[in-house]
Amino acid sequence: MEVKLENLSKRWGKVVGADHINLDIDDGEFVAFLGPSGCGKTTTLLMVAGIYKPTEGTIRFGERAVNHVEPKDRNIGMVFQSYALYPHMTVFQNISYPLKLQKIPKEEMIKRTQKVADMMDIGHLMDRKPAQLSGGQQQRVALGRALVKEPKLLLFDEPLSNLDARLRLSMRGEIKRLQVELGVTSIYVTHDQVEAMTMADRIAVMKEGELQAYDPPDVLYDQPLTLFVASFVGNPPMNFLEVEVSRENGDYHTRRDKFDVIVPTDRGEKAAGKGKVILGIRPEDITVADEGVNGEIYTVEPLGRDDLVTVHIGDASIHMLADPTLGLKMGQTVTLGFNTHKVQFFDPETDKSLLWTD
C-alpha cells in the first residue's frame, strides 16, 4: 500500500510537533523516521496510525484520504517500544487477540496464529505468559501480534530500544527479513542512525518538527543536504571546520589556521568567494600520509578494528580512523591526508549544503 503525507502538521497551541511534512512511501517500501528526541518522528507516526488527528494536511493510503478513518479501520499493525503485551494472557492469546476482535473463526485463528508464531520462532512458547519470556521473545510476540492481522501497513515505534546491543543486532536482521518476505509497507521510528541506515530503503531525517531530508541511506551519507543531516548521520560524526575557499593558479584552496588543502574543482567552485564556509569531512576519509597537513595527536581511542584518533591542527580538532598497527601515540606529530573528493561545504548562515542544494 502506498502512503502519502501532504503538508501534514500537528500543533498544540504554540508547540509544533510536525510542520508541513511532505513525503511519499511506495508500496512495499521500508521507510525510517530518524531524528533526536522531540523532532516529531513519533508524532508523525501516530498521525499515520490515527491516534493523533492532524492539525492540517492530508494522509492518504493509496488514493484514499484517511484523516477521519478510525485506527481500527486503517488495516495497520503497530509495534511499540514497551511491547504492550497483556500480562495475564499467554503468547497464543496475545498474538491471536486481534483476530478474536475481528471474530475470525476459531480454526482459522489457531492456524494463522501458529503460522505467525512459527515464523517468529516462538511457536514452542505458546503457553507461556510475558513474564516468563526474555525481552527478545516479548518483542517477537509483539511483532507477531501486529503481523497476524495481515496488515497493509506496519508501524514501528522504536521497537528495539529496550534490548541489549547483541539482541538489537539480530532483531534488526529479523525484522528486515520479514518485511522483505511479506512485502508489507513499513514505517520505522528510531533515534538510532545505525538501525535506520541498515534497515530502511529510504530515511526521513527530522529536526524540530521539520523534514530535513528524505533519501536512500547512501545518498544521505554521501550527499547531506544540511549541516544537521551531515552531523547526525554517520558514526563517528563528521568533522566540521570553518574555512575560506579561494582560487589560485587554477586550484581551489581551503584555508584556516595551519590548514591548507586543495579540493577538486567541482567542489571548490561552489564554495569559492563566499567568505567563511563550513567544510565537512568524515573521519574515515582522513589518513596518515606523507604529504598533507601537520598536526599533533591529542588522544588515541582503540575501537578494535580501528583507532579513533583526535588530532589538533592549530586551534581545530580533527577526528580520524587509523589502523591500530600504525601504533600512533599521544603527543606525536603526524601528517594528515584528506580524500578531497568526499569533502562537503555548507553555508554557515542557512546550514544548507553548497554542493547539493540550489
C-alpha positions in Angstrom: 0.0 0.0 0.0 1.3 3.5 -0.9 1.2 6.1 1.8 1.3 9.9 1.1 1.7 12.7 3.6 0.7 16.0 2.2 1.5 19.2 4.2 1.0 17.2 7.4 1.2 19.3 10.6 0.4 18.8 14.3 0.3 21.7 16.8 -0.7 22.0 20.4 -1.1 25.8 20.8 2.3 27.2 20.1 4.0 23.8 20.4 4.8 22.4 17.0 5.0 18.6 16.8 5.2 18.3 13.0 5.5 21.1 10.5 4.2 20.6 6.9 5.6 17.1 6.3 5.5 16.0 2.7 6.6 12.6 1.6 5.6 9.5 -0.4 6.1 5.9 0.6 5.9 3.4 -2.1 4.1 0.1 -1.9 6.3 -2.4 0.0 8.9 0.2 1.0 10.6 0.3 4.4 11.0 3.9 5.5 12.6 5.1 8.7 11.8 8.3 10.5 15.1 9.3 12.1 16.0 12.1 14.5 16.7 13.1 18.1 14.1 13.1 20.8 11.4 15.8 20.2 12.0 16.0 16.5 8.4 15.0 15.6 9.0 11.4 14.3 6.7 9.7 16.7 4.1 12.5 16.4 4.0 11.9 12.6 3.8 8.1 13.1 0.8 8.5 15.5 -1.0 10.7 12.9 -0.5 7.9 10.3 -1.8 5.4 12.9 -4.9 7.6 13.5 -4.1 8.1 17.2 -3.4 11.8 16.7 -5.6 13.9 14.4 -3.6 16.3 12.1 -4.0 20.0 12.7 -3.7 20.4 8.9 -2.7 18.3 5.9 -3.8 15.0 4.5 -2.8 11.4 5.0 -3.5 9.1 2.0 -3.4 5.3 1.8 -3.3 4.8 -1.9 -5.7 7.5 -3.2 -7.9 7.4 -0.2 -7.7 10.2 2.4 -7.8 8.5 5.9 -7.7 11.6 8.2 -11.1 10.7 9.6 -10.8 6.9 9.5 -10.6 5.3 12.9 -7.4 3.4 13.7 -9.1 0.1 13.8 -10.3 0.6 10.3 -6.9 1.6 8.7 -5.7 -2.0 8.4 -2.4 -1.3 10.2 -0.2 -3.3 12.6 1.7 -1.5 15.2 4.7 -2.5 17.4 5.5 -0.3 20.4 8.7 0.3 22.3 7.1 -1.1 25.5 5.8 -4.2 23.7 2.3 -3.5 25.3 1.6 -7.2 25.9 -1.3 -8.4 28.1 0.5 -9.8 31.2 -2.4 -12.2 32.1 -2.6 -13.7 28.6 -0.4 -16.5 27.1 1.7 -16.0 24.0 -1.1 -17.6 21.9 -3.8 -15.3 23.4 -1.6 -12.2 22.9 -0.9 -12.9 19.3 -4.4 -14.1 18.4 -6.2 -11.2 20.2 -6.6 -9.0 17.1 -8.2 -12.0 15.3 -10.6 -12.5 18.3 -11.7 -8.9 18.0 -12.3 -9.4 14.3 -14.4 -12.5 15.2 -12.3 -14.8 13.0 -13.5 -18.5 13.2 -11.6 -20.5 15.8 -9.9 -22.9 13.4 -8.7 -20.1 11.1 -7.5 -18.1 14.2 -5.5 -21.1 15.5 -4.0 -21.7 12.1 -2.9 -18.1 11.5 -1.6 -17.6 15.0 0.6 -20.8 14.8 1.9 -19.8 11.4 3.0 -16.3 12.6 4.4 -17.8 15.8 6.5 -20.3 13.8 7.7 -17.5 11.5 8.8 -15.6 14.6 10.5 -18.7 16.0 8.3 -18.6 19.1 5.9 -21.4 18.2 7.2 -23.5 21.1 6.3 -20.8 23.6 2.6 -20.5 23.0 1.5 -21.4 26.6 3.9 -19.1 28.4 3.0 -15.6 29.7 5.0 -12.5 29.0 6.7 -12.6 32.5 8.2 -15.9 31.5 9.8 -14.6 28.3 13.0 -12.7 27.6 13.0 -9.2 26.2 13.7 -10.6 22.7 10.9 -13.1 22.9 8.5 -10.5 24.1 9.4 -8.3 21.1 8.7 -11.3 18.8 5.3 -11.7 20.4 4.5 -8.0 19.9 5.6 -8.3 16.2 3.6 -11.5 15.7 0.5 -9.8 17.1 1.0 -7.0 14.6 1.6 -9.4 11.7 -1.3 -11.9 12.4 -3.8 -9.3 11.1 -2.1 -9.4 7.7 -2.0 -5.6 7.7 -1.3 -3.4 4.7 0.9 -1.1 6.7 3.3 -1.9 9.6 4.3 0.9 12.1 7.2 0.5 14.5 7.8 3.0 17.3 11.4 2.5 18.5 10.7 -1.3 19.0 14.3 -2.3 19.8 15.2 0.4 22.3 14.8 -1.9 25.4 17.0 -4.7 24.0 20.7 -5.1 24.6 23.2 -4.5 21.7 23.6 -8.1 20.6 19.8 -8.7 20.6 19.2 -5.4 18.7 21.6 -6.6 16.0 19.8 -9.9 15.5 16.3 -8.4 15.7 17.2 -5.7 13.1 18.0 -8.5 10.7 14.9 -10.5 11.6 12.5 -7.5 11.1 14.1 -6.6 7.8 14.0 -10.2 6.5 10.3 -10.5 7.5 9.4 -7.1 5.9 11.1 -8.1 2.6 9.5 -11.6 2.6 6.0 -10.3 3.3 6.3 -7.1 1.2 4.5 -5.0 3.8 4.8 -1.3 3.6 6.6 -0.2 6.8 7.4 2.9 8.8 10.0 2.6 11.5 10.7 5.4 14.0 14.1 5.4 15.6 16.7 7.8 17.0 19.4 5.2 16.2 21.1 6.0 12.9 22.5 2.5 12.6 19.0 1.0 12.7 17.8 3.5 10.1 20.9 3.0 7.8 20.9 -0.8 7.9 17.1 -1.4 7.6 15.5 1.3 5.6 15.1 1.8 1.8 14.7 5.5 2.5 15.2 7.6 5.6 13.2 10.7 6.5 15.5 12.8 8.8 13.6 15.2 11.1 14.6 18.1 13.3 12.2 20.2 15.4 9.2 19.0 13.5 10.6 19.7 10.1 11.7 17.2 7.4 15.4 17.8 6.7 16.0 15.2 4.1 14.3 12.1 2.6 16.7 9.9 0.7 18.2 6.4 0.5 20.9 5.8 3.1 23.9 6.1 0.8 22.6 9.4 -0.6 22.1 10.8 2.9 25.6 9.7 3.8 27.4 11.0 0.7 25.2 14.0 -0.2 23.9 15.5 3.1 21.5 18.4 2.3 22.0 20.2 5.6 24.6 20.6 8.3 22.2 18.8 10.7 21.9 15.7 8.4 25.7 15.6 7.9 26.3 15.7 11.7 23.5 13.3 12.7 24.2 10.6 10.1 27.5 8.8 10.4 29.5 7.4 13.3 31.9 8.7 14.3 30.4 12.1 13.4 31.6 14.2 10.5 34.4 16.8 11.2 33.5 20.5 10.6 35.9 23.3 10.1 35.3 27.0 9.3 37.4 27.8 6.2 37.7 30.2 3.3 37.8 28.8 -0.2 39.7 30.7 -2.9 41.0 30.0 -6.4 44.7 30.4 -7.1 46.6 29.4 -10.2 43.6 27.2 -11.2 43.5 25.4 -7.9 40.9 25.7 -5.2 42.4 26.2 -1.7 40.5 25.7 1.6 42.3 27.6 4.3 42.3 28.3 8.0 45.0 28.5 10.7 47.7 26.0 9.9 45.4 24.3 7.4 45.6 24.5 3.6 44.0 21.8 1.4 43.4 21.8 -2.3 39.9 20.4 -3.3 38.6 19.3 -6.7 37.2 22.0 -9.0 33.6 20.6 -9.0 33.5 21.2 -5.2 35.7 24.2 -4.8 34.0 26.3 -7.3 30.7 26.1 -5.4 32.3 27.4 -2.2 34.8 29.9 -3.6 34.3 33.6 -3.0 31.5 33.1 -0.4 33.6 34.1 2.6 33.7 31.8 5.6 32.0 28.4 4.9 31.8 25.1 6.8 34.0 22.3 5.4 32.9 18.8 6.4 34.8 15.6 6.1 34.2 12.2 7.7 36.9 10.5 9.9 37.2 7.6 7.5 38.2 10.0 4.7 41.3 11.1 6.6 44.5 9.1 6.7 48.1 9.4 7.9 50.1 10.4 4.8 53.5 11.5 3.5 52.1 14.9 2.4 49.3 17.0 3.7 48.5 18.9 6.9 50.6 18.6 10.0 49.0 18.1 13.4 49.6 16.8 16.9 47.8 13.7 18.3 45.7 14.6 21.3 44.1 11.3 22.1 44.0 7.7 20.7 40.9 5.6 21.5 41.1 2.0 20.5 37.9 0.7 18.9 39.2 -2.8 18.0 39.2 -2.7 14.2 40.2 1.0 14.2 41.7 3.6 16.5 39.7 6.8 16.8 42.4 9.5 16.8 41.9 13.2 17.7 44.5 15.5 16.1 44.9 19.2 16.9 45.7 21.4 13.9 46.1 24.9 15.1 43.0 25.7 17.2 40.9 23.0 15.5 40.3 19.3 16.4 40.0 16.6 13.8 38.9 13.1 14.3 40.2 10.3 12.1 40.1 6.5 12.0 43.5 4.9 11.8 44.9 1.4 11.5 45.9 0.2 15.0 49.1 -1.3 13.6 50.4 2.2 13.0 50.9 2.5 16.7 50.0 6.2 16.9 50.7 7.8 20.3 49.5 10.9 22.1 51.8 13.9 21.5 53.1 12.5 18.2 53.2 14.8 15.2 51.5 13.3 12.1 50.8 14.4 8.6 47.1 14.0 7.5 45.9 13.4 4.0 42.3 14.1 3.0 40.1 12.4 0.5 39.1 15.7 -1.1 36.5 14.0 -3.4 34.5 13.4 -0.2 34.6 16.9 1.3 31.3 18.8 1.9 30.7 22.5 2.1 27.9 24.2 4.0 26.6 27.8 4.3 27.0 28.8 7.9 24.0 31.2 7.7 21.5 28.7 6.3 23.1 25.4 7.3 22.3 24.2 3.8 24.8 22.3 1.6 26.6 24.4 -1.1 27.1 21.2 -3.1 23.7 19.6 -3.2 21.1 22.4 -2.8 20.4 25.3 -5.1 
